[in-house]
Amino acid sequence: MKLKNLVGDRFKERPSDCVIDSHAFSVRGGYIKYVANGIYSLYPPMKRITAKIENIIREEMDASDCQEVLFPVTLPASLWEESGRYESVGDELLRFKDRSGSPMVLGMTHEEAAVQLVREYGQTYAKYPFAIYQIQTKFRDEARPRAGLIRVREFTMKDAYSFHTSQEDLEKYYEVMAKAYFRIFQRAGIPEVISVKSDSGMIGGSVSHEYMLLVDAGEDSIVTCDECGFSANMEAADTTVDNSGCSPMRDLEKVYTPHCKTIEEVCTFLNSRVEESCKAVMYQKNADDEYVIVFLRGDYEVNETKLTNLLGEKVHPAVVTEDCGLVAGFCGPYKQNAKCTIIYDRSLEGIESLCCGANEENYHYVGLNIKRDIGDVEYVDVSKIRTGGICPCCGKKAIKISRGIEVGNIFQLGTKYSKSMGMTYTDEDGSVKTPIMGCYGIGVGRLAASVCEAKHDEYGPIWPISIAPWQVHLCCMRVDKPECKEFADKLYSDLQKAGVEVIYDDRKVRAGAMFADADLLGVPVRITVGPKNLEAGEVELSTRDKRVKKLVSTDSILDETKALIKELFDEINSKVTD
């Protein structure tokens, strides 16, 4: 491919709407083109990258006895009605009617389509286990698309579905897929990816894990423990709190606290520790606007995913009205008479003396003892784990919070979809049973953008050779010099004949512009042909990451280039686990 013929432009200025580097480089480097909010077209470089990612995925899926299929993008609403998700899923699911008035949806995930495809096939135990996958366009109407291909509305995804006759068999295949996922990310050049326990969310299931690439630009909070290796998404990490050493029990006393509404203002005014305070966070249920009050230790925050899972429905921040019985800024658990659901977070458990709102404007209580003053309550975990907190696995105060991008996820679905959609099989003993399912997803475009986010410098991406748009970037510095042009042209031809993927820049541009474009394209190996070195019978061979930069004789440049390509591939493959 000659660079002068490459569709798409590259430019120097960083777009003002690009908040992370991978998005900026994707736009500046001629990889993606904005179409609509969260919807992009791919220029040839990104299409070549995603095609290579898809090939890696296919090879690993096929090696895991997973068979490729293809589901429709457009699905009848009746399938989603069978599973119950047509009503339960929110505005992320795009619903519409076709010309005959039949309700339809655009597939944002394909569990229903997978069951519909195989429920007749899988009517006997003899067909199990089996697994299918697709690489397909999906549409999820995200409320807040961001960061280029990291969070979009239309995307290409590999999703796989496995079917089993026992939980044990599902768990066995779950491990097979878990290992395959690590190999995919390792082969794509990001062996740093870790697996974390996660919340199953809309997909459902009892067990799920996310594969996270830890980068500062990540949108997810990842909990890790260096002591024992524990890892989890913030949404799924259990919070354990040590309240030993708190102040002893004292009498309950009502105190005037004028204009003190925040927990910080109250604790400062009362000269008390925030660790011995009880704050109220108020919500309303989406379904009926019933109020929900979460009481938790003043220095902790509510984990809304945990709260949603506990309630079994979504909530939103409360709008406190005059007639609701709640006093904003002074809400407390003692003599709380408002009509609402009250939840006590386990961060309060064991504290003998608390300060809290008195449910009266400008007043708080001090000395609240929940057991003595309120009675036996149930403590539940609805708070966010914190840096330096107690690890739920080893019990040490070694928790770290990092940022990460989710590049894949796997779920043990159980019978959520097979049961609701009437999929059954006849077992060996003649009994009729429901198959157990697993689900496994990877966003292709997101993975490409994530690699860019992890592998770049100030000038552009540094693509791993396994997914790079080309393997070699050939630069002819002086096309007006016949000896340079003739040698570069011949080398370009020789590289192509040798099966090397090469992008050739033979434009008549200044060196700075040529190298800037090369940096933005991020091709791992670069050959620079210039008149001065050529006079000495040499050309420059270097790598995009600047680890290699040397002069090579013109007679051996082809062999040296092929050897360097092999070395880069060997380096990636050395990190691929069995």
Order of alpha helices (4+ residues) and beta strands (2+ residues): alpha-beta-beta-alpha-beta-beta-alpha-alpha-beta-beta-alpha-beta-beta-alpha-beta-beta-beta-beta-beta-alpha-beta-beta-alpha-beta-beta-beta-beta-alpha-beta-beta-alpha-beta-beta-beta-alpha-beta-beta-beta-alpha-beta-alpha-beta-alpha-beta-beta-alpha
